[in-house]
Amino acid sequence: MATAVKMTARVRDAFSSALRDESLAGELRAELEAALREQDGAVPFTTLRHLHGASRSQQEPLYLHELLEGSELYFPEPEKPARNPELVARLEKLKAQQDNAEYRRMVRNVDCKRLNQYGSIEDIGKEMKSVKAMVVTMFNFLITVVAAYVCVYLASQYVLPNTTSRVLAGVIAASVVGLAELYALVKTVEGEMGNL
């Protein structure tokens, strides 16, 4: 059973009218005055029972259920004990360990040395060198073919009178140089494949 109820207007009026009664016992009067002065609005249930018992001898007794009507149980705020610094440090240490274990669980299937199923991270350097060599070779191929075309086109202007024949001579020369470059490229790649 609760030991206190919240102060309501009905309880306050009953206390005030009881304090006006001169025949009220001194001990009960002190209890009622203390309950009215209470800051948190809590009235001890024993005070209500004492007031109910004292009012039985009067012409209009106070009934306990009427006093409690509209009132609520009073629960004081629980006091939180001060935390032990050793306990706080231990809790922080345990939380850090738990976070580390969770992180390890999340990354347990990630291998730093393995990029994927076909190679490792160490192979990236070799692959990048290979890609770089291929890009340089393709760029060299294009520059050589374009340079052959331009060279034959400009050189043939002294020999061939019209533009159509100069373009045709440039295309033929660029095609021959392109095929020669392509042959050299295939031989180079074939040689690299043989080294693998």
C-alpha positions in Angstrom: 0.0 0.0 0.0 1.2 3.5 -0.8 2.4 5.6 2.1 1.4 9.0 0.6 -1.1 10.5 -1.8 -1.0 13.8 -3.7 -2.6 16.8 -2.2 -5.9 17.8 -3.8 -8.2 20.8 -3.3 -10.7 18.5 -1.4 -7.9 17.3 1.0 -6.6 20.9 1.5 -10.2 22.1 2.3 -10.7 19.2 4.7 -7.4 20.0 6.4 -8.2 23.7 6.7 -11.7 23.1 8.1 -10.2 20.6 10.6 -7.6 23.1 11.7 -10.4 25.6 12.5 -11.9 23.1 14.9 -10.7 24.0 18.4 -11.3 20.4 19.7 -8.7 19.0 17.4 -5.8 17.2 19.2 -2.5 18.9 19.3 -0.6 16.0 17.7 -3.1 15.8 14.8 -3.0 19.6 14.4 0.7 19.5 14.0 0.5 16.7 11.4 -2.1 18.7 9.4 -0.1 21.9 9.5 3.0 20.0 8.4 1.1 18.4 5.5 -0.2 21.8 4.4 3.4 23.2 4.4 4.8 20.3 2.4 6.4 21.6 -0.8 6.1 18.4 -2.9 2.3 18.1 -2.3 2.5 14.7 -0.6 0.2 13.8 2.2 1.0 10.8 4.4 -1.8 8.3 4.3 -1.5 7.9 8.1 -2.5 11.6 8.4 -5.6 11.0 6.4 -6.5 8.0 8.6 -5.9 10.0 11.8 -8.1 12.8 10.4 -10.8 10.3 9.4 -10.6 8.7 12.9 -10.9 12.1 14.7 -13.9 13.2 12.5 -16.0 10.1 13.5 -17.1 11.8 16.7 -18.4 14.8 14.8 -21.9 15.3 13.4 -20.6 15.2 9.8 -17.7 12.7 9.7 -15.1 12.8 6.9 -15.1 9.6 5.0 -11.8 8.3 3.8 -13.1 7.4 0.3 -14.4 11.0 -0.1 -11.0 12.4 0.9 -9.2 10.2 -1.5 -11.5 10.9 -4.4 -9.6 12.5 -7.3 -6.3 12.0 -5.6 -3.4 10.0 -6.9 -0.7 7.9 -5.3 2.4 9.9 -4.6 5.7 8.3 -5.6 8.8 10.3 -4.8 11.5 10.6 -7.3 14.0 7.8 -6.7 17.4 9.1 -5.8 20.1 7.8 -8.1 23.2 6.7 -6.2 26.5 8.2 -7.2 28.4 6.0 -9.7 31.6 4.4 -8.6 34.5 5.8 -10.8 36.0 2.3 -10.9 32.7 0.9 -12.2 32.5 3.6 -14.8 36.0 2.9 -16.0 35.3 -0.8 -16.2 32.1 -0.2 -18.1 33.9 2.0 -20.6 36.6 -0.7 -21.0 34.0 -3.4 -21.6 32.1 -1.2 -24.1 35.4 -0.6 -26.0 36.0 -4.4 -26.0 32.5 -5.0 -27.2 32.8 -2.4 -30.0 36.2 -4.0 -31.1 34.6 -7.5 -31.1 31.7 -6.3 -33.2 34.1 -4.6 -35.6 36.1 -7.7 -35.9 32.9 -9.7 -36.6 31.9 -7.3 -39.3 35.2 -7.4 -41.1 36.2 -11.1 -40.5 35.6 -12.1 -44.1 37.6 -9.1 -45.5 41.1 -10.0 -46.4 43.5 -7.1 -46.9 45.8 -9.2 -49.1 43.0 -10.4 -51.3 41.3 -8.1 -53.7 39.0 -10.6 -55.3 39.0 -14.3 -56.4 41.3 -13.5 -59.4 44.2 -11.8 -57.7 45.6 -9.9 -54.7 46.1 -6.3 -54.0 49.8 -6.8 -54.7 48.9 -7.8 -58.3 47.4 -4.4 -58.9 50.8 -2.8 -59.5 51.6 -5.4 -62.2 48.2 -5.0 -63.8 48.5 -1.2 -63.8 51.9 -1.5 -65.4 50.4 -3.8 -68.1 47.5 -1.4 -68.6 49.8 1.6 -68.8 52.0 -0.2 -71.4 48.9 -1.1 -73.4 47.6 2.5 -73.4 51.0 3.8 -74.4 51.2 1.2 -77.2 47.7 2.1 -78.5 48.6 5.8 -78.4 51.8 5.2 -80.2 49.9 3.2 -82.8 47.5 6.0 -83.5 50.2 8.7 -83.6 52.2 6.6 -86.1 49.2 6.0 -88.4 48.2 9.6 -88.3 51.8 10.8 -88.9 52.2 8.4 -91.8 49.0 9.8 -93.4 50.0 13.4 -92.9 53.5 12.8 -94.2 52.4 11.1 -97.4 49.6 13.6 -98.0 51.9 16.5 -97.7 54.8 14.9 -99.6 52.5 13.8 -102.5 51.3 17.3 -103.3 54.5 17.8 -105.3 53.9 14.6 -107.3 50.1 14.2 -107.5 48.1 17.1 -108.9 44.6 16.6 -107.4 43.5 16.2 -103.8 41.7 12.9 -104.3 44.8 11.1 -105.3 46.8 12.7 -102.4 44.2 11.5 -99.9 44.1 8.0 -101.4 48.0 7.8 -101.3 47.9 9.0 -97.6 45.2 6.4 -96.7 47.2 3.6 -98.5 50.4 4.6 -96.7 48.6 4.9 -93.3 47.1 1.4 -93.9 50.5 -0.1 -94.7 52.1 1.5 -91.6 49.0 0.5 -89.5 49.3 -3.1 -90.5 53.0 -3.1 -89.8 52.4 -1.7 -86.3 49.6 -4.1 -85.7 51.9 -7.0 -86.7 54.6 -5.8 -84.3 51.9 -5.3 -81.5 50.6 -8.8 -81.9 54.1 -10.3 -81.8 54.9 -8.3 -78.6 51.6 -9.4 -76.9 52.2 -13.0 -78.0 55.7 -12.8 -76.5 54.3 -11.5 -73.2 51.7 -14.2 -73.2 54.4 -16.8 -73.6 56.2 -15.4 -70.5 53.1 -15.8 -68.4 
